[in-house]
Amino acid sequence: MRGIPREDAKAWRGRAKKSLEKNFSVLHAYRGREQKETFPDPRLAVIRDKRDIMESDIVLINDTYKNASMIGTSMEILYAYKNNKVVIIFGEAHKGDYWMDNHSHARLQNLEDACELINRMFL
């Protein structure tokens, strides 16, 4: 998500991993790039993101930042939805966005509720 400090983005992913790793193998978009972007061309990040989605069963989306650009995230949501992946959103910063709402399966208030739902759904 553009406009979000990398440390904030890593922090919520770390909390999600702790909540889910007992039952799931968790991927995060910054693995190998924790400090800064290392791909020489942004198209390579898109390739990696699409591969990650195809290898996933569930895509967890953070929608808690009102001023974040969600263009790439919306594309990932659509790609996941079209490939029959479960899409769970937490937060309401862009609630009412037609594309995000139509191509997701559930929207919860916070990360903890989203992780609890995922753990319940797939046990």
Beta strands, then each sheet from edge to edge (+ up, - down):
strand 1: 58-62
strand 2: 86-90
strand 3: 106-108
sheet 1: 1+ 2+ 3+
end
